[in-house]
Amino acid sequence: MTTSTSLPKNSYVILGLLSFGEMSGYDLKQLADQSVGHFFGSPVRSQIYTELRRLSDLGYAEEREVVQDDRPDKRLYRITDEGLAALRNWLTYASTSNDVVKSHFLLKIFFGKHMDREELIAEVEGYRSSSIEFIELLEQTRQNCGGEPGTLFTFLTTGLGISHARANIEWADEAIALLKNADADYSWKFTDSTIGSSK
């Protein structure tokens, strides 16, 4: 039998989202996109329904059908006491793996010597702009917190995201200056005076 510790991480993502209340698969996707999608990844819709079936079979979620007159009937899912216990057990005892960054943008930077200089600088400028927009999005999410139970955790997770985005902007400013002033073969030598400096 599948145990709580052997479930895919997406199972716990769905359980965690269901802990906010009863919702449909569509609702789960919307909430995932607006929350965990910013720092962990949002399951695609097919994964959500696969996990919902798995969780229902395990007794970790219950479903009910809602009849609708003006649209197709829908299924709503809620977390059970067993599901909440499994979620809490995983949060308490599962080891926290090191975060792995998989960035298409950083691949371009790493192989940047094969790109046109102006195009590469434009990529970094776009990355900087996206970081600014991300900060605005997270700050708006914070402003939408109205003192409901659990909103401290929204504040904490968005806070780390804002800190990362600010660091990205600082890095981008330095990278743009370095790229503009670099010689033809993009050589760079480490010295104490160059630490944290674009000069």
Buried (B, 14 or more C-beta within 10 A) or exposed (E): EEEBEEBBEBBBBBBBBBBEEBBBBEBBBBBBEEBBBBEBEBBEEEBBBBBBEBBBEBEBBBBEEEEEEEEEEBEBBBBBEBBBEBBEBBEEEEEEEEEEEEEEBEEBBEEBEEBEBEEBBEBBBEBBEBBBEBBEBBEEBBEEBEEEEEEEEBEEBBEEBBEBBEEBBEBBBBBBBBBEEBEEEEEEEEEEEEEEEEE
